[in-house]
Amino acid sequence: MPHVATTDRPRRTRLLIAFGMLAAALVAVIGLQSGPAFAAAPAACVANADTGCIGGTLQNSAGPVEGVTITVTDDDGFEEETTTAANGTWSVAIPERARYTVELDESTLPTTAALADTAENPVEKLAVAGASSTVDFNLVLDATPNAGGSTSATGTVTPTRLLQQFALGIRYGLILALAAVGLSLIYGTTGLSSFSHGEQVTLGALLTFVFSIQLHWPIVLSVLAAVILSALSGWLQDIVLWRPLRRRRVGLVQLMIVTIGLSLALQYLFQFQFGGSTLQVLPSIAKAWSVGPIRLSIPSYIAMGCATVVLVGVALFLQRTRTGRATRAISDNPALAAASGIDVDKIIRLVWILATGLAGLGGALLALAFNGASWDLGLQMLLLMFAAVTLGGLGTAYGALIGSLIIGVVVEMSTLWLPSSLKFAVALLILILVLLVRPQGILGRAERIG
């Protein structure tokens, strides 16, 4: 016993020192939000006891839309006009509870943006003092010449618009796959459905904002730093939280409840530190490239290429390396893997590092593609991540990739016929229908129960 205690003491000391250094680094980085660089984001309306807010973010697939005039009125003579900022955000302070009319001046839209036929304009919105209300206008890329040489109407479903939305679906699916693959690896090796995984996506996006806008780092270094810190947060979580709970044989239901609590705590921490508005990640509006009928922002192409390279790298890691094969062995049968000499705890810790790093990269690339980061970015993606993992097959990394691509394409293409507010519901409906036919998912294996 004395020998064991002597051996463990230096190790615990090193872990405490590492924990302190990482915590200090995160506090220092996040704490920079109070500095003058935070003024890069436009001032937004803040609701209080006497004043409410109506606002939103105006953007299409080419990025945020700046300089668009929006007017808010009510029946009692209130009228306030504002224009969208560089990151597409706008907000108006309202004095009392009333039903307000929010109208977008289409003549101020740039040549790269137009209202979709499913978009309402003006929009009726009930707002009250002491609260913030959001109004979203569904924008699409402006009409482009089709194969016949004529210009298609904004709301007409043409081959050009189909290709455009399909490209947007692939973009979203590839970024979603980065987070979903990590979530699938965690489930495969531990059996845990982590509801705090969305906050790892948010962490990656917000850290990219800190390094890029507040510290003025080059965007490549900003993304790399965000991914490294996100991966370190997974290492820290396993040391402080998940490994001790595993050793105490805490049940999966209790562990899942812990992830829900961690998710809520991180959400409120992010909102407290960074506010509720959307933060611009790039110092200027990115240019767009046209590839045939498809037009996307330059950061979108870069995000798609980066996501593809990383996903291929993860696939090669799982297939060609000893550690990757050990990871798949634990996913198939943890007890047999341990009996064959595999260090299960070591592999699980590596999985947490890899999964959180991938989620952080997904958040950083999503923030670049849309030039915006917010405290609830990962929360918006969480349900789609679970849908992608379940659709592809629980615990299978390749299934998560296929499921993510399907979900991404369905989500984006559904906006051709339905309001954008319903696109996530359509993806979940597809999930339900697939599971009714194949409950184990696309690449999952059927298991006999009983």
Summary of the structure (lengths in Angstrom):
residues: 450
radius of gyration: 23.5
end to end distance: 44.3
largest distance: 84.5
contacts: 1564
relative contact order: 0.14
helix: 59%
strand: 13%
